[in-house]
Amino acid sequence: MKLPPEGARWLVDLRWWAAAAVFAATFVSSQLGALPHPGPCYAVGSAMLLYNLFFYFVQREVAAGNVERRILA
């Protein structure tokens, strides 16, 4: 099944929401006292953002034939 480049864009958008959810959950958990050391969770959220930025810029140059390879990566 061949995916259009819009399919890759949709997955990048989904990862933005996932990273935002990690930051929101970490913030709320630390404010409630359930997470005494939020640093590692913020590091995971930051890594997700960097990973997503990478794919955001790579996705802009995706040709129609390379969509599956980029999504697999």
CHARMM internal coordinates of N, CA and C (Angstrom, degrees):
IC EDIT
DIST 1 N 1 CA 1.4461
DIST 1 CA 1 C 1.5224
ANGL 1 N 1 CA 1 C 108.99
DIST 1 C 2 N 1.2858
ANGL 1 CA 1 C 2 N 117.21
DIHE 1 N 1 CA 1 C 2 N 124.64
DIST 2 N 2 CA 1.4575
ANGL 1 C 2 N 2 CA 122.05
DIHE 1 CA 1 C 2 N 2 CA 179.60
DIST 2 CA 2 C 1.5261
ANGL 2 N 2 CA 2 C 109.72
DIHE 1 C 2 N 2 CA 2 C -90.30
DIST 2 C 3 N 1.3015
ANGL 2 CA 2 C 3 N 115.69
DIHE 2 N 2 CA 2 C 3 N 131.35
DIST 3 N 3 CA 1.4571
ANGL 2 C 3 N 3 CA 120.70
DIHE 2 CA 2 C 3 N 3 CA 177.90
DIST 3 CA 3 C 1.5216
ANGL 3 N 3 CA 3 C 110.03
DIHE 2 C 3 N 3 CA 3 C -99.88
DIST 3 C 4 N 1.3081
ANGL 3 CA 3 C 4 N 117.31
DIHE 3 N 3 CA 3 C 4 N 140.13
DIST 4 N 4 CA 1.4649
ANGL 3 C 4 N 4 CA 119.45
DIHE 3 CA 3 C 4 N 4 CA 175.29
DIST 4 CA 4 C 1.5185
ANGL 4 N 4 CA 4 C 110.25
DIHE 3 C 4 N 4 CA 4 C -74.89
DIST 4 C 5 N 1.3263
ANGL 4 CA 4 C 5 N 118.38
DIHE 4 N 4 CA 4 C 5 N 162.27
DIST 5 N 5 CA 1.4675
ANGL 4 C 5 N 5 CA 120.34
DIHE 4 CA 4 C 5 N 5 CA 177.57
DIST 5 CA 5 C 1.5215
ANGL 5 N 5 CA 5 C 112.94
DIHE 4 C 5 N 5 CA 5 C -57.44
DIST 5 C 6 N 1.3449
ANGL 5 CA 5 C 6 N 117.70
DIHE 5 N 5 CA 5 C 6 N -24.86
DIST 6 N 6 CA 1.4685
ANGL 5 C 6 N 6 CA 120.14
DIHE 5 CA 5 C 6 N 6 CA 177.81
DIST 6 CA 6 C 1.5274
ANGL 6 N 6 CA 6 C 110.74
DIHE 5 C 6 N 6 CA 6 C -63.96
DIST 6 C 7 N 1.3314
ANGL 6 CA 6 C 7 N 117.20
DIHE 6 N 6 CA 6 C 7 N -29.28
DIST 7 N 7 CA 1.4648
ANGL 6 C 7 N 7 CA 120.74
DIHE 6 CA 6 C 7 N 7 CA 177.21
DIST 7 CA 7 C 1.5164
ANGL 7 N 7 CA 7 C 111.57
DIHE 6 C 7 N 7 CA 7 C -63.54
DIST 7 C 8 N 1.3194
ANGL 7 CA 7 C 8 N 116.36
DIHE 7 N 7 CA 7 C 8 N -39.35
DIST 8 N 8 CA 1.4633
ANGL 7 C 8 N 8 CA 120.52
DIHE 7 CA 7 C 8 N 8 CA 177.36
DIST 8 CA 8 C 1.5246
ANGL 8 N 8 CA 8 C 110.47
DIHE 7 C 8 N 8 CA 8 C -67.58
DIST 8 C 9 N 1.3229
ANGL 8 CA 8 C 9 N 116.67
DIHE 8 N 8 CA 8 C 9 N -39.39
DIST 9 N 9 CA 1.4722
ANGL 8 C 9 N 9 CA 120.04
DIHE 8 CA 8 C 9 N 9 CA 178.66
DIST 9 CA 9 C 1.5226
ANGL 9 N 9 CA 9 C 111.07
DIHE 8 C 9 N 9 CA 9 C -63.55
DIST 9 C 10 N 1.3256
ANGL 9 CA 9 C 10 N 116.59
DIHE 9 N 9 CA 9 C 10 N -38.96
DIST 10 N 10 CA 1.4527
ANGL 9 C 10 N 10 CA 120.75
DIHE 9 CA 9 C 10 N 10 CA 179.49
DIST 10 CA 10 C 1.5276
ANGL 10 N 10 CA 10 C 110.58
DIHE 9 C 10 N 10 CA 10 C -62.06
DIST 10 C 11 N 1.3234
ANGL 10 CA 10 C 11 N 117.39
DIHE 10 N 10 CA 10 C 11 N -40.86
DIST 11 N 11 CA 1.4618
ANGL 10 C 11 N 11 CA 120.45
DIHE 10 CA 10 C 11 N 11 CA 179.52
DIST 11 CA 11 C 1.5266
ANGL 11 N 11 CA 11 C 111.45
DIHE 10 C 11 N 11 CA 11 C -67.43
DIST 11 C 12 N 1.3201
ANGL 11 CA 11 C 12 N 117.56
DIHE 11 N 11 CA 11 C 12 N -36.53
DIST 12 N 12 CA 1.4646
ANGL 11 C 12 N 12 CA 120.46
DIHE 11 CA 11 C 12 N 12 CA 176.67
DIST 12 CA 12 C 1.5219
ANGL 12 N 12 CA 12 C 109.27
DIHE 11 C 12 N 12 CA 12 C -64.31
DIST 12 C 13 N 1.3246
ANGL 12 CA 12 C 13 N 117.56
DIHE 12 N 12 CA 12 C 13 N -43.58
DIST 13 N 13 CA 1.4656
ANGL 12 C 13 N 13 CA 120.98
DIHE 12 CA 12 C 13 N 13 CA 177.31
DIST 13 CA 13 C 1.5205
ANGL 13 N 13 CA 13 C 111.40
DIHE 12 C 13 N 13 CA 13 C -60.62
DIST 13 C 14 N 1.3094
ANGL 13 CA 13 C 14 N 116.70
DIHE 13 N 13 CA 13 C 14 N -39.28
DIST 14 N 14 CA 1.4632
ANGL 13 C 14 N 14 CA 120.70
DIHE 13 CA 13 C 14 N 14 CA 179.14
DIST 14 CA 14 C 1.5283
ANGL 14 N 14 CA 14 C 110.92
DIHE 13 C 14 N 14 CA 14 C -64.32
DIST 14 C 15 N 1.3194
ANGL 14 CA 14 C 15 N 116.94
DIHE 14 N 14 CA 14 C 15 N -37.32
DIST 15 N 15 CA 1.4642
ANGL 14 C 15 N 15 CA 119.54
DIHE 14 CA 14 C 15 N 15 CA 178.34
DIST 15 CA 15 C 1.5171
ANGL 15 N 15 CA 15 C 111.58
DIHE 14 C 15 N 15 CA 15 C -69.09
DIST 15 C 16 N 1.3518
ANGL 15 CA 15 C 16 N 119.10
DIHE 15 N 15 CA 15 C 16 N -31.82
DIST 16 N 16 CA 1.4657
ANGL 15 C 16 N 16 CA 120.66
DIHE 15 CA 15 C 16 N 16 CA 174.90
DIST 16 CA 16 C 1.5281
ANGL 16 N 16 CA 16 C 109.52
DIHE 15 C 16 N 16 CA 16 C -60.13
DIST 16 C 17 N 1.3208
ANGL 16 CA 16 C 17 N 116.42
DIHE 16 N 16 CA 16 C 17 N -45.33
DIST 17 N 17 CA 1.4672
ANGL 16 C 17 N 17 CA 120.41
DIHE 16 CA 16 C 17 N 17 CA 179.46
DIST 17 CA 17 C 1.5268
ANGL 17 N 17 CA 17 C 111.59
DIHE 16 C 17 N 17 CA 17 C -64.64
DIST 17 C 18 N 1.3171
ANGL 17 CA 17 C 18 N 117.48
DIHE 17 N 17 CA 17 C 18 N -37.52
DIST 18 N 18 CA 1.4674
ANGL 17 C 18 N 18 CA 120.78
DIHE 17 CA 17 C 18 N 18 CA 179.15
DIST 18 CA 18 C 1.5285
ANGL 18 N 18 CA 18 C 110.42
DIHE 17 C 18 N 18 CA 18 C -65.60
DIST 18 C 19 N 1.3179
ANGL 18 CA 18 C 19 N 117.75
DIHE 18 N 18 CA 18 C 19 N -42.13
DIST 19 N 19 CA 1.4698
ANGL 18 C 19 N 19 CA 120.67
DIHE 18 CA 18 C 19 N 19 CA 178.52
DIST 19 CA 19 C 1.5201
ANGL 19 N 19 CA 19 C 110.45
DIHE 18 C 19 N 19 CA 19 C -64.86
DIST 19 C 20 N 1.3190
ANGL 19 CA 19 C 20 N 117.01
DIHE 19 N 19 CA 19 C 20 N -40.97
DIST 20 N 20 CA 1.4718
ANGL 19 C 20 N 20 CA 120.42
DIHE 19 CA 19 C 20 N 20 CA 177.50
DIST 20 CA 20 C 1.5203
ANGL 20 N 20 CA 20 C 110.73
DIHE 19 C 20 N 20 CA 20 C -62.71
DIST 20 C 21 N 1.3216
ANGL 20 CA 20 C 21 N 116.74
DIHE 20 N 20 CA 20 C 21 N -38.09
DIST 21 N 21 CA 1.4675
ANGL 20 C 21 N 21 CA 120.54
DIHE 20 CA 20 C 21 N 21 CA 178.74
DIST 21 CA 21 C 1.5237
ANGL 21 N 21 CA 21 C 111.23
DIHE 20 C 21 N 21 CA 21 C -65.54
DIST 21 C 22 N 1.3363
ANGL 21 CA 21 C 22 N 117.34
DIHE 21 N 21 CA 21 C 22 N -36.86
DIST 22 N 22 CA 1.4692
ANGL 21 C 22 N 22 CA 120.50
DIHE 21 CA 21 C 22 N 22 CA 177.87
DIST 22 CA 22 C 1.5253
ANGL 22 N 22 CA 22 C 109.99
DIHE 21 C 22 N 22 CA 22 C -64.05
DIST 22 C 23 N 1.3296
ANGL 22 CA 22 C 23 N 116.82
DIHE 22 N 22 CA 22 C 23 N -45.42
DIST 23 N 23 CA 1.4669
ANGL 22 C 23 N 23 CA 119.97
DIHE 22 CA 22 C 23 N 23 CA 178.69
DIST 23 CA 23 C 1.5264
ANGL 23 N 23 CA 23 C 111.42
DIHE 22 C 23 N 23 CA 23 C -63.89
DIST 23 C 24 N 1.3217
ANGL 23 CA 23 C 24 N 117.28
DIHE 23 N 23 CA 23 C 24 N -43.05
DIST 24 N 24 CA 1.4646
ANGL 23 C 24 N 24 CA 120.64
DIHE 23 CA 23 C 24 N 24 CA -179.29
DIST 24 CA 24 C 1.5277
ANGL 24 N 24 CA 24 C 111.11
DIHE 23 C 24 N 24 CA 24 C -64.74
DIST 24 C 25 N 1.3166
ANGL 24 CA 24 C 25 N 117.07
DIHE 24 N 24 CA 24 C 25 N -45.47
DIST 25 N 25 CA 1.4623
ANGL 24 C 25 N 25 CA 120.48
DIHE 24 CA 24 C 25 N 25 CA -179.87
DIST 25 CA 25 C 1.5239
ANGL 25 N 25 CA 25 C 111.13
DIHE 24 C 25 N 25 CA 25 C -65.07
DIST 25 C 26 N 1.3194
ANGL 25 CA 25 C 26 N 116.85
DIHE 25 N 25 CA 25 C 26 N -38.82
DIST 26 N 26 CA 1.4600
ANGL 25 C 26 N 26 CA 120.33
DIHE 25 CA 25 C 26 N 26 CA 178.43
DIST 26 CA 26 C 1.5214
ANGL 26 N 26 CA 26 C 110.81
DIHE 25 C 26 N 26 CA 26 C -65.25
DIST 26 C 27 N 1.3253
ANGL 26 CA 26 C 27 N 116.55
DIHE 26 N 26 CA 26 C 27 N -44.57
DIST 27 N 27 CA 1.4582
ANGL 26 C 27 N 27 CA 120.12
DIHE 26 CA 26 C 27 N 27 CA 179.70
DIST 27 CA 27 C 1.5293
ANGL 27 N 27 CA 27 C 111.40
DIHE 26 C 27 N 27 CA 27 C -61.93
DIST 27 C 28 N 1.3210
ANGL 27 CA 27 C 28 N 117.07
DIHE 27 N 27 CA 27 C 28 N -48.85
DIST 28 N 28 CA 1.4679
ANGL 27 C 28 N 28 CA 120.75
DIHE 27 CA 27 C 28 N 28 CA -178.73
DIST 28 CA 28 C 1.5259
ANGL 28 N 28 CA 28 C 110.55
DIHE 27 C 28 N 28 CA 28 C -63.44
DIST 28 C 29 N 1.3166
ANGL 28 CA 28 C 29 N 117.38
DIHE 28 N 28 CA 28 C 29 N -43.41
DIST 29 N 29 CA 1.4648
ANGL 28 C 29 N 29 CA 120.95
DIHE 28 CA 28 C 29 N 29 CA -179.87
DIST 29 CA 29 C 1.5177
ANGL 29 N 29 CA 29 C 111.94
DIHE 28 C 29 N 29 CA 29 C -62.70
DIST 29 C 30 N 1.3262
ANGL 29 CA 29 C 30 N 116.51
DIHE 29 N 29 CA 29 C 30 N -40.60
DIST 30 N 30 CA 1.4615
ANGL 29 C 30 N 30 CA 118.74
DIHE 29 CA 29 C 30 N 30 CA -179.29
DIST 30 CA 30 C 1.5309
ANGL 30 N 30 CA 30 C 110.77
DIHE 29 C 30 N 30 CA 30 C -71.27
DIST 30 C 31 N 1.3291
ANGL 30 CA 30 C 31 N 117.71
DIHE 30 N 30 CA 30 C 31 N -35.37
DIST 31 N 31 CA 1.4623
ANGL 30 C 31 N 31 CA 120.53
DIHE 30 CA 30 C 31 N 31 CA 178.26
DIST 31 CA 31 C 1.5262
ANGL 31 N 31 CA 31 C 112.20
DIHE 30 C 31 N 31 CA 31 C -68.24
DIST 31 C 32 N 1.3339
ANGL 31 CA 31 C 32 N 116.30
DIHE 31 N 31 CA 31 C 32 N -32.12
DIST 32 N 32 CA 1.4634
ANGL 31 C 32 N 32 CA 120.70
DIHE 31 CA 31 C 32 N 32 CA 178.35
DIST 32 CA 32 C 1.5277
ANGL 32 N 32 CA 32 C 112.67
DIHE 31 C 32 N 32 CA 32 C -82.10
DIST 32 C 33 N 1.3097
ANGL 32 CA 32 C 33 N 117.22
DIHE 32 N 32 CA 32 C 33 N -8.56
DIST 33 N 33 CA 1.4549
ANGL 32 C 33 N 33 CA 121.22
DIHE 32 CA 32 C 33 N 33 CA 179.15
DIST 33 CA 33 C 1.5138
ANGL 33 N 33 CA 33 C 113.92
DIHE 32 C 33 N 33 CA 33 C 86.49
DIST 33 C 34 N 1.3081
ANGL 33 CA 33 C 34 N 117.09
DIHE 33 N 33 CA 33 C 34 N 5.21
DIST 34 N 34 CA 1.4636
ANGL 33 C 34 N 34 CA 120.27
DIHE 33 CA 33 C 34 N 34 CA -179.76
DIST 34 CA 34 C 1.5245
ANGL 34 N 34 CA 34 C 112.04
DIHE 33 C 34 N 34 CA 34 C -79.95
DIST 34 C 35 N 1.3185
ANGL 34 CA 34 C 35 N 116.53
DIHE 34 N 34 CA 34 C 35 N -16.52
DIST 35 N 35 CA 1.4599
ANGL 34 C 35 N 35 CA 121.71
DIHE 34 CA 34 C 35 N 35 CA -178.32
DIST 35 CA 35 C 1.5243
ANGL 35 N 35 CA 35 C 108.00
DIHE 34 C 35 N 35 CA 35 C -128.41
DIST 35 C 36 N 1.3361
ANGL 35 CA 35 C 36 N 117.39
DIHE 35 N 35 CA 35 C 36 N 94.14
DIST 36 N 36 CA 1.4689
ANGL 35 C 36 N 36 CA 119.76
DIHE 35 CA 35 C 36 N 36 CA -174.47
DIST 36 CA 36 C 1.5320
ANGL 36 N 36 CA 36 C 113.93
DIHE 35 C 36 N 36 CA 36 C -69.39
DIST 36 C 37 N 1.3317
ANGL 36 CA 36 C 37 N 117.89
DIHE 36 N 36 CA 36 C 37 N -28.72
DIST 37 N 37 CA 1.4672
ANGL 36 C 37 N 37 CA 121.72
DIHE 36 CA 36 C 37 N 37 CA -178.43
DIST 37 CA 37 C 1.5303
ANGL 37 N 37 CA 37 C 108.60
DIHE 36 C 37 N 37 CA 37 C -125.75
DIST 37 C 38 N 1.3293
ANGL 37 CA 37 C 38 N 118.25
DIHE 37 N 37 CA 37 C 38 N 87.67
DIST 38 N 38 CA 1.4673
ANGL 37 C 38 N 38 CA 120.41
DIHE 37 CA 37 C 38 N 38 CA -175.33
DIST 38 CA 38 C 1.5296
ANGL 38 N 38 CA 38 C 115.03
DIHE 37 C 38 N 38 CA 38 C -79.68
DIST 38 C 39 N 1.3081
ANGL 38 CA 38 C 39 N 118.09
DIHE 38 N 38 CA 38 C 39 N -5.10
DIST 39 N 39 CA 1.4648
ANGL 38 C 39 N 39 CA 121.45
DIHE 38 CA 38 C 39 N 39 CA -176.76
DIST 39 CA 39 C 1.5219
ANGL 39 N 39 CA 39 C 114.66
DIHE 38 C 39 N 39 CA 39 C -53.02
DIST 39 C 40 N 1.3378
ANGL 39 CA 39 C 40 N 118.99
DIHE 39 N 39 CA 39 C 40 N -49.88
DIST 40 N 40 CA 1.4637
ANGL 39 C 40 N 40 CA 118.85
DIHE 39 CA 39 C 40 N 40 CA 179.67
DIST 40 CA 40 C 1.5306
ANGL 40 N 40 CA 40 C 113.79
DIHE 39 C 40 N 40 CA 40 C -61.30
DIST 40 C 41 N 1.3176
ANGL 40 CA 40 C 41 N 117.08
DIHE 40 N 40 CA 40 C 41 N -35.58
DIST 41 N 41 CA 1.4671
ANGL 40 C 41 N 41 CA 119.50
DIHE 40 CA 40 C 41 N 41 CA 178.63
DIST 41 CA 41 C 1.5251
ANGL 41 N 41 CA 41 C 110.90
DIHE 40 C 41 N 41 CA 41 C -69.87
DIST 41 C 42 N 1.3256
ANGL 41 CA 41 C 42 N 117.12
DIHE 41 N 41 CA 41 C 42 N -37.71
DIST 42 N 42 CA 1.4615
ANGL 41 C 42 N 42 CA 119.95
DIHE 41 CA 41 C 42 N 42 CA 174.73
DIST 42 CA 42 C 1.5300
ANGL 42 N 42 CA 42 C 110.43
DIHE 41 C 42 N 42 CA 42 C -65.71
DIST 42 C 43 N 1.3170
ANGL 42 CA 42 C 43 N 117.14
DIHE 42 N 42 CA 42 C 43 N -34.58
DIST 43 N 43 CA 1.4661
ANGL 42 C 43 N 43 CA 120.50
DIHE 42 CA 42 C 43 N 43 CA 177.41
DIST 43 CA 43 C 1.5289
ANGL 43 N 43 CA 43 C 110.51
DIHE 42 C 43 N 43 CA 43 C -65.00
DIST 43 C 44 N 1.3182
ANGL 43 CA 43 C 44 N 116.87
DIHE 43 N 43 CA 43 C 44 N -40.36
DIST 44 N 44 CA 1.4679
ANGL 43 C 44 N 44 CA 120.58
DIHE 43 CA 43 C 44 N 44 CA 177.54
DIST 44 CA 44 C 1.5277
ANGL 44 N 44 CA 44 C 109.94
DIHE 43 C 44 N 44 CA 44 C -64.02
DIST 44 C 45 N 1.3359
ANGL 44 CA 44 C 45 N 117.16
DIHE 44 N 44 CA 44 C 45 N -44.12
DIST 45 N 45 CA 1.4553
ANGL 44 C 45 N 45 CA 120.69
DIHE 44 CA 44 C 45 N 45 CA 177.86
DIST 45 CA 45 C 1.5200
ANGL 45 N 45 CA 45 C 111.93
DIHE 44 C 45 N 45 CA 45 C -61.95
DIST 45 C 46 N 1.3238
ANGL 45 CA 45 C 46 N 116.23
DIHE 45 N 45 CA 45 C 46 N -39.83
DIST 46 N 46 CA 1.4728
ANGL 45 C 46 N 46 CA 120.40
DIHE 45 CA 45 C 46 N 46 CA 178.26
DIST 46 CA 46 C 1.5231
ANGL 46 N 46 CA 46 C 110.97
DIHE 45 C 46 N 46 CA 46 C -66.01
DIST 46 C 47 N 1.3287
ANGL 46 CA 46 C 47 N 116.78
DIHE 46 N 46 CA 46 C 47 N -40.45
DIST 47 N 47 CA 1.4686
ANGL 46 C 47 N 47 CA 120.21
DIHE 46 CA 46 C 47 N 47 CA 177.61
DIST 47 CA 47 C 1.5268
ANGL 47 N 47 CA 47 C 110.24
DIHE 46 C 47 N 47 CA 47 C -63.21
DIST 47 C 48 N 1.3282
ANGL 47 CA 47 C 48 N 116.77
DIHE 47 N 47 CA 47 C 48 N -38.36
DIST 48 N 48 CA 1.4624
ANGL 47 C 48 N 48 CA 120.12
DIHE 47 CA 47 C 48 N 48 CA 177.35
DIST 48 CA 48 C 1.5263
ANGL 48 N 48 CA 48 C 110.67
DIHE 47 C 48 N 48 CA 48 C -63.44
DIST 48 C 49 N 1.3298
ANGL 48 CA 48 C 49 N 117.00
DIHE 48 N 48 CA 48 C 49 N -41.03
DIST 49 N 49 CA 1.4656
ANGL 48 C 49 N 49 CA 120.24
DIHE 48 CA 48 C 49 N 49 CA 179.31
DIST 49 CA 49 C 1.5315
ANGL 49 N 49 CA 49 C 111.35
DIHE 48 C 49 N 49 CA 49 C -64.98
DIST 49 C 50 N 1.3341
ANGL 49 CA 49 C 50 N 116.95
DIHE 49 N 49 CA 49 C 50 N -43.20
DIST 50 N 50 CA 1.4641
ANGL 49 C 50 N 50 CA 120.32
DIHE 49 CA 49 C 50 N 50 CA 178.97
DIST 50 CA 50 C 1.5245
ANGL 50 N 50 CA 50 C 111.46
DIHE 49 C 50 N 50 CA 50 C -64.04
DIST 50 C 51 N 1.3200
ANGL 50 CA 50 C 51 N 116.01
DIHE 50 N 50 CA 50 C 51 N -42.24
DIST 51 N 51 CA 1.4584
ANGL 50 C 51 N 51 CA 122.25
DIHE 50 CA 50 C 51 N 51 CA 177.90
DIST 51 CA 51 C 1.5271
ANGL 51 N 51 CA 51 C 109.69
DIHE 50 C 51 N 51 CA 51 C -61.48
DIST 51 C 52 N 1.3171
ANGL 51 CA 51 C 52 N 115.92
DIHE 51 N 51 CA 51 C 52 N -41.45
DIST 52 N 52 CA 1.4500
ANGL 51 C 52 N 52 CA 120.34
DIHE 51 CA 51 C 52 N 52 CA -179.54
DIST 52 CA 52 C 1.5240
ANGL 52 N 52 CA 52 C 111.81
DIHE 51 C 52 N 52 CA 52 C -70.54
DIST 52 C 53 N 1.3139
ANGL 52 CA 52 C 53 N 117.55
DIHE 52 N 52 CA 52 C 53 N -37.60
DIST 53 N 53 CA 1.4644
ANGL 52 C 53 N 53 CA 120.13
DIHE 52 CA 52 C 53 N 53 CA 175.81
DIST 53 CA 53 C 1.5255
ANGL 53 N 53 CA 53 C 110.92
DIHE 52 C 53 N 53 CA 53 C -61.19
DIST 53 C 54 N 1.3220
ANGL 53 CA 53 C 54 N 115.84
DIHE 53 N 53 CA 53 C 54 N -41.02
DIST 54 N 54 CA 1.4607
ANGL 53 C 54 N 54 CA 120.53
DIHE 53 CA 53 C 54 N 54 CA 177.25
DIST 54 CA 54 C 1.5268
ANGL 54 N 54 CA 54 C 110.22
DIHE 53 C 54 N 54 CA 54 C -57.44
DIST 54 C 55 N 1.3313
ANGL 54 CA 54 C 55 N 116.67
DIHE 54 N 54 CA 54 C 55 N -50.44
DIST 55 N 55 CA 1.4526
ANGL 54 C 55 N 55 CA 119.52
DIHE 54 CA 54 C 55 N 55 CA -178.39
DIST 55 CA 55 C 1.5252
ANGL 55 N 55 CA 55 C 112.25
DIHE 54 C 55 N 55 CA 55 C -70.87
DIST 55 C 56 N 1.3059
ANGL 55 CA 55 C 56 N 117.78
DIHE 55 N 55 CA 55 C 56 N -26.71
DIST 56 N 56 CA 1.4633
ANGL 55 C 56 N 56 CA 120.22
DIHE 55 CA 55 C 56 N 56 CA 176.07
DIST 56 CA 56 C 1.5261
ANGL 56 N 56 CA 56 C 110.50
DIHE 55 C 56 N 56 CA 56 C -62.46
DIST 56 C 57 N 1.3317
ANGL 56 CA 56 C 57 N 116.24
DIHE 56 N 56 CA 56 C 57 N -45.54
DIST 57 N 57 CA 1.4587
ANGL 56 C 57 N 57 CA 119.83
DIHE 56 CA 56 C 57 N 57 CA -178.93
DIST 57 CA 57 C 1.5250
ANGL 57 N 57 CA 57 C 111.98
DIHE 56 C 57 N 57 CA 57 C -75.03
DIST 57 C 58 N 1.3273
ANGL 57 CA 57 C 58 N 117.64
DIHE 57 N 57 CA 57 C 58 N -35.47
DIST 58 N 58 CA 1.4636
ANGL 57 C 58 N 58 CA 120.73
DIHE 57 CA 57 C 58 N 58 CA 178.02
DIST 58 CA 58 C 1.5194
ANGL 58 N 58 CA 58 C 110.15
DIHE 57 C 58 N 58 CA 58 C -69.02
DIST 58 C 59 N 1.3149
ANGL 58 CA 58 C 59 N 117.22
DIHE 58 N 58 CA 58 C 59 N -38.84
DIST 59 N 59 CA 1.4563
ANGL 58 C 59 N 59 CA 122.43
DIHE 58 CA 58 C 59 N 59 CA -176.86
DIST 59 CA 59 C 1.5192
ANGL 59 N 59 CA 59 C 111.71
DIHE 58 C 59 N 59 CA 59 C -62.58
DIST 59 C 60 N 1.3156
ANGL 59 CA 59 C 60 N 117.64
DIHE 59 N 59 CA 59 C 60 N -28.00
DIST 60 N 60 CA 1.4652
ANGL 59 C 60 N 60 CA 120.79
DIHE 59 CA 59 C 60 N 60 CA -178.61
DIST 60 CA 60 C 1.5141
ANGL 60 N 60 CA 60 C 111.98
DIHE 59 C 60 N 60 CA 60 C -64.40
DIST 60 C 61 N 1.3263
ANGL 60 CA 60 C 61 N 116.75
DIHE 60 N 60 CA 60 C 61 N -24.97
DIST 61 N 61 CA 1.4641
ANGL 60 C 61 N 61 CA 119.69
DIHE 60 CA 60 C 61 N 61 CA -178.79
DIST 61 CA 61 C 1.5254
ANGL 61 N 61 CA 61 C 112.92
DIHE 60 C 61 N 61 CA 61 C -107.63
DIST 61 C 62 N 1.3142
ANGL 61 CA 61 C 62 N 117.15
DIHE 61 N 61 CA 61 C 62 N 17.25
DIST 62 N 62 CA 1.4648
ANGL 61 C 62 N 62 CA 121.11
DIHE 61 CA 61 C 62 N 62 CA -178.77
DIST 62 CA 62 C 1.5202
ANGL 62 N 62 CA 62 C 109.34
DIHE 61 C 62 N 62 CA 62 C -73.34
DIST 62 C 63 N 1.3073
ANGL 62 CA 62 C 63 N 115.05
DIHE 62 N 62 CA 62 C 63 N 126.53
DIST 63 N 63 CA 1.4632
ANGL 62 C 63 N 63 CA 119.76
DIHE 62 CA 62 C 63 N 63 CA 173.10
DIST 63 CA 63 C 1.5171
ANGL 63 N 63 CA 63 C 108.86
DIHE 62 C 63 N 63 CA 63 C -84.22
DIST 63 C 64 N 1.2946
ANGL 63 CA 63 C 64 N 117.00
DIHE 63 N 63 CA 63 C 64 N 163.39
DIST 64 N 64 CA 1.4656
ANGL 63 C 64 N 64 CA 121.26
DIHE 63 CA 63 C 64 N 64 CA -175.13
DIST 64 CA 64 C 1.5265
ANGL 64 N 64 CA 64 C 111.89
DIHE 63 C 64 N 64 CA 64 C -58.86
DIST 64 C 65 N 1.3068
ANGL 64 CA 64 C 65 N 119.02
DIHE 64 N 64 CA 64 C 65 N -32.95
DIST 65 N 65 CA 1.4515
ANGL 64 C 65 N 65 CA 121.45
DIHE 64 CA 64 C 65 N 65 CA -176.81
DIST 65 CA 65 C 1.5157
ANGL 65 N 65 CA 65 C 114.44
DIHE 64 C 65 N 65 CA 65 C -81.49
DIST 65 C 66 N 1.3233
ANGL 65 CA 65 C 66 N 119.02
DIHE 65 N 65 CA 65 C 66 N -13.79
DIST 66 N 66 CA 1.4570
ANGL 65 C 66 N 66 CA 121.81
DIHE 65 CA 65 C 66 N 66 CA -174.89
DIST 66 CA 66 C 1.5212
ANGL 66 N 66 CA 66 C 113.86
DIHE 65 C 66 N 66 CA 66 C -102.46
DIST 66 C 67 N 1.3085
ANGL 66 CA 66 C 67 N 118.67
DIHE 66 N 66 CA 66 C 67 N 7.07
DIST 67 N 67 CA 1.4579
ANGL 66 C 67 N 67 CA 121.20
DIHE 66 CA 66 C 67 N 67 CA -174.07
DIST 67 CA 67 C 1.5222
ANGL 67 N 67 CA 67 C 110.69
DIHE 66 C 67 N 67 CA 67 C -62.20
DIST 67 C 68 N 1.3270
ANGL 67 CA 67 C 68 N 117.96
DIHE 67 N 67 CA 67 C 68 N -46.82
DIST 68 N 68 CA 1.4654
ANGL 67 C 68 N 68 CA 120.30
DIHE 67 CA 67 C 68 N 68 CA -177.92
DIST 68 CA 68 C 1.5279
ANGL 68 N 68 CA 68 C 111.70
DIHE 67 C 68 N 68 CA 68 C -62.38
DIST 68 C 69 N 1.3292
ANGL 68 CA 68 C 69 N 116.25
DIHE 68 N 68 CA 68 C 69 N -39.11
DIST 69 N 69 CA 1.4665
ANGL 68 C 69 N 69 CA 119.59
DIHE 68 CA 68 C 69 N 69 CA -179.99
DIST 69 CA 69 C 1.5223
ANGL 69 N 69 CA 69 C 111.19
DIHE 68 C 69 N 69 CA 69 C -65.60
DIST 69 C 70 N 1.3300
ANGL 69 CA 69 C 70 N 117.53
DIHE 69 N 69 CA 69 C 70 N -39.84
DIST 70 N 70 CA 1.4685
ANGL 69 C 70 N 70 CA 121.33
DIHE 69 CA 69 C 70 N 70 CA 179.27
DIST 70 CA 70 C 1.5178
ANGL 70 N 70 CA 70 C 110.67
DIHE 69 C 70 N 70 CA 70 C -67.61
DIST 70 C 71 N 1.3265
ANGL 70 CA 70 C 71 N 117.65
DIHE 70 N 70 CA 70 C 71 N -40.91
DIST 71 N 71 CA 1.4579
ANGL 70 C 71 N 71 CA 120.27
DIHE 70 CA 70 C 71 N 71 CA 178.81
DIST 71 CA 71 C 1.5095
ANGL 71 N 71 CA 71 C 110.50
DIHE 70 C 71 N 71 CA 71 C -65.51
DIST 71 C 72 N 1.3238
ANGL 71 CA 71 C 72 N 118.04
DIHE 71 N 71 CA 71 C 72 N -40.67
DIST 72 N 72 CA 1.4586
ANGL 71 C 72 N 72 CA 121.26
DIHE 71 CA 71 C 72 N 72 CA 177.76
DIST 72 CA 72 C 1.5219
ANGL 72 N 72 CA 72 C 111.18
DIHE 71 C 72 N 72 CA 72 C -61.89
DIST 72 C 73 N 1.3285
ANGL 72 CA 72 C 73 N 117.40
DIHE 72 N 72 CA 72 C 73 N -38.32
DIST 73 N 73 CA 1.4584
ANGL 72 C 73 N 73 CA 121.37
DIHE 72 CA 72 C 73 N 73 CA 178.47
DIST 73 CA 73 C 1.5165
ANGL 73 N 73 CA 73 C 109.66
DIHE 72 C 73 N 73 CA 73 C -64.04
END
COOR INIT
IC SEED 1 N 1 CA 1 C
IC BUILD
